Structures are given as structure tokens and as C-alpha cells.
Amino acid sequence: MNPIAIRLLNQQLAAPQFSDPAEVVSYMGAMQAQEYRMMRWAVEMRTRKPSAKAFKRAFDSGQIIRLHLMRGTWQLVAAEDYWMMISLCAPKAIAVTKGWMSSNKISIPDEELMRVRGILAQSAADLGSATKEDLVRALAEKDIRMDDHRLSYHIRMAEMSGTLCSGELLPMKATYALTANKVKPTAQMDKDEALMHFTRKYFQSRQPATLEDFVWWSGLNISDCRKGIALLGDTIHVEKWRGRELYLTDECRSRGFRKGKSLLIPPYDEYLISYKSRDIVLPPEHRHHAHNNSGIFQPVIAYDGTICGNWSPFRDGCQVSFFEEGFETDSVKEAWQAYNDYRNMP
């Protein structure tokens, strides 16, 4: 088994199968969206023909939704999965967020939480897409003022309650919309059905992966993760590789990988953040170049799937640095040209 090649194929980073960015997000289940500008490239680099215009169209129309969800961090999810994700992941995410609030000595009484949530919702409904500055003004009109940290917790809790979600895609600023006006209601799944659906999406797009990887990524407890795998039945199996038990689905892609290709991977990309143990694609001695212990991830270069350098997404020219000597740069230049063509689309 070549786990690197299999991951590239199933993460849609080699021989991508989709043209529509909303299909990519749906297939992946959820995608980290910490960096507002680079989340777009994370989706588009997994399409056949990356298009900034296509991403904006899918985002503005509500096919792709951005919100705080799993592990209390930003995620992109498909509208069709939004309510399922809220019901399955939000309770744990809310508990995690309350733990952070407590450690920061922030206490928000229920009365304040509901009053502020109502004002935020009304502002988003009135404006269609409200920036954080718009929300601050709406609160000030009601004689409510708070620091940015406290307001961020209010917004996050409103997102995880299904009240607010992403609005219009702006170049630099996040906006918020009333979820009821952006995402259509869907038939409610029972927990087992939602858990099975969620588990399938993870393993189909991140395989091969371990149970520990799934627990880390999902933010769910280990018993729910074990149950999700069990619910998949005979459609998933284990293969041992260098002492690890890696799960693969029966629909695992294994053909289409070609050597000699570089990828310019954005920070917080699923290629790394989907896994608790990242040493399969990231040599441990170079881990500090890719992310630190505080969870800050850098833009990285992968050559034949192995992380080997860093790149600068917002420079005019192709600026890269490799961890070691000996990497040829022609394929990096090709990858930069593809990224630059995408970035400069009207």
C-alpha cells in the first residue's frame, strides 16, 4: 500500500473528479476554513479547473456555508449537510467553547446570550449580509457594548445554534447571514444515520486514516467514532501498515497518481489537518515548518505528496523555500502558474 498516493487521490489533490466547488465540499464533509482568503484555494485546487468565480458563486448562493463548528474552529460545509452537521457536532463544539470561555474568565448569562443573539439575528436579516462592524453598530443602538473577544463568543454561539451562518463572500471580511434565509430546511436524520453519513464522508475523502485521526478531526468522543465505523459495516476495512491500523473504504481510489507533481497547499488544509498523526506525509524533523504547537498552520509545498517546503501565497512572484536541497523547481513553477491563473481571474 502507498498511503501517500491513496491520500492524494481520495483528497482530490491528484486527478480530481469534480468541477463544481460545492461538490468538493460535499464530498469532503467539512473543510477547515480558518484563513478567509485561502479557504477558496483549498476548495478550488481540488477541482478540475480552479475558478475563483465559481467558488464565489457557490458561496454567495448558499451552496457552501462557512461557520464555527467542529473543534470550535471555522469549517466549510455543504448546504445539504448543514443541519445534519449542526445536530451531530454542535453540542460537543458548544461544550468546548464554553470551556474556552471559562479558561478566559468569560461568563455569559443565558439572558444576555439570548438577547444579544436576537439582535445579531435581526441585523443579519435586515442587511442580508452583515459584517462584524454592522453587528457592533446594531448592539450599540440597543446600548450594548462589549470587547471584541466577548462579541466573538456571541457570534460563535449563534453560529453553532444554527442562527447565523456565512453571508456574502467579500475579499477580506467575513459576513453573517440569517441561516433561515440562507439554508433550506432538510429532513432530520436520527443520530445513527447522521453519524454513519458523517463517518463515511470522512473516510472516503481522507483514507487511509486511523481511528485516532477520525477522533481528532471530528471532535466527537471515541465511542461515537467507533460506532460510526461500525455502522459502515462491510463497506470499510482495516489494513495494517508499519504497525498502524488504517481504515479504507471499498470505494477507495487507488489509480491515477502520477509522480513528479508539486502542490501549493494553503494553511490549515485538510491534507494535514485531517489527521492527528501527520508523519506519513510530513517528516517529523520538518514539522515546525508546517505548523506549531499552538495550531498555527503555514502554506506548504508537497512534492509527490511529501511536504518539503513553504511558499508565499500573497507575493507577486513564486517565492518558495525548501527544507532540504535537491528539489527541482520546474513542477513548483507549474503549480504557481496554476495558482496565479486562478488568483488573477476576473
C-alpha positions as CSV (number, residue, x, y, z in Angstrom):
1,M,0.0,0.0,0.0
2,N,1.2,3.5,-0.8
3,P,-0.7,5.7,1.7
4,I,0.6,8.9,0.3
5,A,-0.7,8.2,-3.2
6,I,-4.0,7.0,-1.9
7,R,-4.5,10.1,0.2
8,L,-3.7,12.4,-2.8
9,L,-6.3,10.6,-4.9
10,N,-9.0,10.5,-2.3
11,Q,-8.4,14.0,-1.1
12,Q,-8.9,15.1,-4.8
13,L,-5.4,16.5,-4.9
14,A,-4.4,14.1,-7.7
15,A,-6.7,13.5,-10.7
16,P,-9.6,15.5,-9.2
17,Q,-13.1,14.2,-10.1
18,F,-15.2,17.3,-9.6
19,S,-15.7,20.5,-11.5
20,D,-18.1,22.2,-9.0
21,P,-16.7,23.6,-5.8
22,A,-19.9,22.8,-3.9
23,E,-19.4,19.1,-4.9
24,V,-15.9,19.1,-3.5
25,V,-17.1,20.5,-0.1
26,S,-20.0,18.0,0.0
27,Y,-17.6,15.1,-0.8
28,M,-15.1,16.2,1.9
29,G,-17.9,16.6,4.5
30,A,-16.3,19.6,6.1
31,M,-13.1,21.6,5.3
32,Q,-11.1,23.8,7.6
33,A,-11.7,27.5,6.8
34,Q,-9.6,29.3,9.2
35,E,-7.9,31.5,6.6
36,Y,-10.6,33.5,4.9
37,R,-8.7,34.1,1.7
38,M,-7.0,30.7,1.4
39,M,-10.1,28.6,2.1
40,R,-11.1,29.3,-1.5
41,W,-7.9,27.8,-2.9
42,A,-8.2,24.8,-0.6
43,V,-11.5,24.0,-2.4
44,E,-10.6,25.1,-5.9
45,M,-7.3,23.2,-6.1
46,R,-9.5,20.1,-5.7
47,T,-11.5,20.8,-8.9
48,R,-10.5,20.1,-12.5
49,K,-10.4,23.7,-13.4
50,P,-9.9,26.1,-10.5
51,S,-12.1,29.1,-10.7
52,A,-12.4,31.9,-8.1
53,K,-15.6,33.0,-9.8
54,A,-17.1,29.5,-9.4
55,F,-16.3,29.5,-5.7
56,K,-17.9,32.9,-5.1
57,R,-21.0,31.9,-6.9
58,A,-21.4,28.7,-4.8
59,F,-20.6,30.6,-1.6
60,D,-22.9,33.6,-2.3
61,S,-25.8,31.3,-3.3
62,G,-25.5,29.3,-0.1
63,Q,-24.4,26.0,-1.6
64,I,-21.2,26.4,0.5
65,I,-21.6,27.6,4.1
66,R,-18.9,28.8,6.5
67,L,-19.4,28.6,10.2
68,H,-17.7,27.7,13.5
69,L,-18.4,24.1,14.1
70,M,-16.1,21.1,14.7
71,R,-13.4,21.6,17.4
72,G,-14.8,25.1,17.8
73,T,-13.0,26.2,14.6
74,W,-14.1,27.6,11.2
75,Q,-15.4,25.0,8.7
76,L,-16.9,24.9,5.2
77,V,-19.8,22.6,4.8
78,A,-22.3,21.9,2.0
79,A,-25.8,23.3,2.5
80,E,-27.2,19.8,2.1
81,D,-25.2,18.7,5.2
82,Y,-25.6,21.9,7.3
83,W,-28.4,20.8,9.5
84,M,-27.0,17.3,9.9
85,M,-23.6,18.8,11.0
86,I,-25.3,21.1,13.4
87,S,-27.3,18.4,15.1
88,L,-24.3,16.0,15.3
89,C,-21.3,18.3,16.0
90,A,-22.7,21.4,17.7
91,P,-23.3,20.0,21.2
92,K,-19.7,19.0,21.6
93,A,-18.4,22.2,20.0
94,I,-20.5,24.3,22.3
95,A,-19.2,22.5,25.3
96,V,-15.6,23.0,24.0
97,T,-16.3,26.7,23.5
98,K,-17.8,27.1,27.0
99,G,-14.6,25.5,28.3
100,W,-12.5,28.1,26.5
101,M,-14.7,30.9,27.9
102,S,-14.3,29.6,31.4
103,S,-10.5,29.4,31.0
104,N,-10.6,33.1,29.8
105,K,-12.8,34.0,32.7
106,I,-15.7,35.0,30.5
107,S,-19.2,34.2,31.7
108,I,-22.2,34.9,29.5
109,P,-25.5,34.5,31.3
110,D,-28.4,32.9,29.3
111,E,-30.4,36.1,29.4
112,E,-27.5,38.1,27.8
113,L,-26.9,35.2,25.3
114,M,-30.5,35.2,24.0
115,R,-30.9,39.0,24.0
116,V,-27.7,39.5,22.0
117,R,-28.5,36.6,19.7
118,G,-31.8,38.2,18.8
119,I,-30.1,41.5,17.9
120,L,-27.5,39.8,15.8
121,A,-30.1,37.8,14.0
122,Q,-32.3,40.8,13.3
123,S,-29.3,42.8,12.0
124,A,-28.3,39.9,9.7
125,A,-31.9,39.6,8.5
126,D,-32.2,43.3,7.8
127,L,-28.9,43.6,5.9
128,G,-28.8,40.3,4.2
129,S,-25.0,40.1,4.8
130,A,-23.7,41.9,8.0
131,T,-20.1,42.5,8.8
132,K,-18.9,42.4,12.4
133,E,-18.8,46.2,12.3
134,D,-22.5,46.1,11.4
135,L,-23.2,43.9,14.3
136,V,-21.3,46.2,16.7
137,R,-23.5,49.1,15.5
138,A,-26.7,47.1,15.9
139,L,-25.7,46.3,19.5
140,A,-24.7,49.9,20.2
141,E,-28.2,51.1,19.1
142,K,-29.5,48.9,22.0
143,D,-26.9,50.4,24.4
144,I,-24.9,47.1,24.4
145,R,-21.2,47.4,24.2
146,M,-18.6,44.7,24.7
147,D,-15.0,43.9,23.7
148,D,-14.2,42.0,20.5
149,H,-13.4,38.8,22.4
150,R,-16.8,38.6,24.1
151,L,-18.6,39.5,20.9
152,S,-16.7,36.8,19.0
153,Y,-18.0,34.2,21.5
154,H,-21.6,35.5,21.0
155,I,-21.2,35.2,17.2
156,R,-19.7,31.7,17.5
157,M,-22.5,30.5,19.8
158,A,-25.1,32.0,17.4
159,E,-23.4,30.0,14.5
160,M,-23.4,26.7,16.5
161,S,-27.1,27.2,17.4
162,G,-28.0,27.4,13.7
163,T,-29.0,31.0,13.9
164,L,-26.2,32.7,11.9
165,C,-24.1,31.4,9.1
166,S,-21.9,33.0,6.3
167,G,-23.2,35.8,4.2
168,E,-21.7,37.3,1.0
169,L,-18.1,36.5,0.2
170,L,-16.1,39.7,0.4
171,P,-12.4,40.0,-0.5
172,M,-11.1,40.3,3.1
173,K,-14.0,40.5,5.6
174,A,-16.3,37.7,6.8
175,T,-20.1,38.5,6.7
176,Y,-23.0,36.9,8.5
177,A,-26.5,36.0,7.3
178,L,-29.6,34.7,9.0
179,T,-29.4,30.9,8.5
180,A,-33.2,30.7,8.0
181,N,-32.8,32.9,4.9
182,K,-29.7,31.1,3.5
183,V,-30.1,27.4,4.1
184,K,-33.2,25.4,3.3
185,P,-34.5,23.0,5.9
186,T,-33.8,19.3,5.3
187,A,-35.3,16.1,6.6
188,Q,-34.0,15.4,10.1
189,M,-31.8,12.3,10.4
190,D,-31.7,10.3,13.6
191,K,-28.3,10.2,15.3
192,D,-27.1,6.9,14.0
193,E,-28.0,7.8,10.4
194,A,-26.2,11.2,10.7
195,L,-23.2,9.5,12.4
196,M,-22.9,6.9,9.6
197,H,-23.2,9.6,6.9
198,F,-20.6,11.8,8.7
199,T,-18.2,8.9,9.1
200,R,-18.5,7.8,5.5
201,K,-17.6,11.3,4.3
202,Y,-14.5,11.4,6.4
203,F,-13.1,8.1,5.4
204,Q,-14.0,8.3,1.7
205,S,-12.0,11.6,1.4
206,R,-9.2,11.1,3.9
207,Q,-8.4,7.4,3.6
208,P,-6.2,5.7,4.7
209,A,-6.8,7.1,8.2
210,T,-6.8,5.7,11.7
211,L,-9.5,5.8,14.4
212,E,-7.4,8.3,16.3
213,D,-7.3,10.5,13.2
214,F,-11.1,10.5,12.9
215,V,-11.5,11.3,16.6
216,W,-9.1,14.3,16.3
217,W,-10.8,15.6,13.1
218,S,-14.4,15.1,14.1
219,G,-14.2,16.4,17.7
220,L,-16.6,13.6,18.7
221,N,-15.9,11.2,21.6
222,I,-14.1,8.0,20.8
223,S,-17.2,5.8,21.4
224,D,-19.2,7.7,18.8
225,C,-16.4,7.4,16.3
226,R,-16.1,3.7,16.9
227,K,-19.9,3.4,16.4
228,G,-19.7,5.4,13.2
229,I,-17.2,3.0,11.8
230,A,-19.2,0.0,12.9
231,L,-22.3,1.5,11.2
232,L,-20.5,1.4,7.9
233,G,-20.3,-2.4,8.2
234,D,-18.7,-4.3,5.4
235,T,-18.1,-1.1,3.3
236,I,-15.0,-0.3,5.3
237,H,-12.0,-2.5,6.3
238,V,-8.6,-2.3,8.1
239,E,-5.2,-2.7,6.6
240,K,-2.1,-2.8,8.7
241,W,0.8,-0.6,7.6
242,R,4.0,-0.2,9.6
243,G,2.3,-1.1,12.8
244,R,-0.8,1.1,12.2
245,E,-4.4,0.1,11.6
246,L,-5.6,2.2,8.6
247,Y,-9.2,2.2,7.5
248,L,-10.1,2.1,3.8
249,T,-13.5,2.0,2.1
250,D,-14.5,-0.4,-0.6
251,E,-14.7,2.6,-3.0
252,C,-11.1,3.7,-2.3
253,R,-9.4,5.3,-5.3
254,S,-6.0,3.8,-6.0
255,R,-5.3,4.7,-9.6
256,G,-4.5,8.0,-11.2
257,F,-1.4,9.1,-9.2
258,R,1.5,10.3,-11.3
259,K,4.9,11.2,-10.0
260,G,6.7,14.4,-10.5
261,K,4.0,16.9,-9.4
262,S,4.2,19.7,-6.9
263,L,1.2,21.1,-5.0
264,L,1.0,24.5,-3.3
265,I,-1.1,23.7,-0.3
266,P,-2.8,26.5,1.7
267,P,-2.5,26.9,5.5
268,Y,-5.0,24.7,7.5
269,D,-5.6,22.5,4.6
270,E,-7.2,19.1,5.1
271,Y,-4.2,17.3,3.7
272,L,-2.5,17.9,7.1
273,I,-5.2,19.0,9.5
274,S,-7.4,15.9,8.8
275,Y,-5.0,13.7,10.8
276,K,-3.8,13.5,14.4
277,S,-0.5,11.9,13.2
278,R,0.9,13.7,10.1
279,D,4.2,11.9,9.8
280,I,3.1,9.9,6.8
281,V,3.3,13.0,4.6
282,L,5.3,15.3,6.8
283,P,8.8,14.2,8.0
284,P,8.8,14.8,11.8
285,E,12.1,16.8,11.7
286,H,10.3,19.4,9.5
287,R,7.0,19.6,11.4
288,H,7.9,23.0,12.8
289,H,8.0,24.4,9.3
290,A,4.4,23.3,8.7
291,H,2.7,24.1,12.0
292,N,3.5,24.9,15.6
293,N,2.2,23.6,18.9
294,S,-0.4,26.3,19.1
295,G,-2.3,25.1,16.0
296,I,-0.9,27.8,13.5
297,F,-0.5,26.2,10.1
298,Q,1.7,27.5,7.3
299,P,1.4,27.3,3.5
300,V,3.4,24.3,2.4
301,I,4.7,22.6,-0.8
302,A,4.1,18.9,-1.4
303,Y,6.2,17.1,-3.9
304,D,4.7,13.7,-4.8
305,G,2.6,14.1,-1.7
306,T,5.5,14.7,0.8
307,I,5.7,18.1,2.5
308,C,9.1,19.5,1.5
309,G,8.9,23.3,1.7
310,N,7.0,26.6,2.2
311,W,5.5,29.1,-0.3
312,S,4.1,32.6,-0.1
313,P,0.5,32.9,-1.4
314,F,0.3,36.7,-1.5
315,R,3.5,37.6,-3.2
316,D,3.6,38.7,-6.8
317,G,6.2,36.2,-7.8
318,C,6.8,32.5,-7.0
319,Q,8.7,32.6,-3.7
320,V,9.5,29.2,-2.1
321,S,11.9,27.7,0.4
322,F,12.7,24.0,0.7
323,F,13.5,22.2,3.9
324,E,16.4,20.3,2.2
325,E,18.4,20.7,-1.0
326,G,17.8,18.7,-4.1
327,F,14.2,19.5,-5.0
328,E,13.7,20.5,-8.7
329,T,11.6,23.6,-9.1
330,D,10.0,23.2,-12.6
331,S,7.0,21.5,-11.2
332,V,6.7,24.2,-8.5
333,K,6.7,26.8,-11.2
334,E,3.9,24.9,-13.0
335,A,1.9,24.8,-9.7
336,W,2.5,28.5,-9.1
337,Q,1.3,29.3,-12.7
338,A,-1.9,27.4,-12.0
339,Y,-2.5,29.2,-8.7
340,N,-1.7,32.6,-10.2
341,D,-4.1,31.9,-13.1
342,Y,-6.8,31.1,-10.5
343,R,-5.9,34.2,-8.4
344,N,-6.0,36.6,-11.3
345,M,-9.3,35.5,-12.8
346,P,-11.6,38.5,-13.3
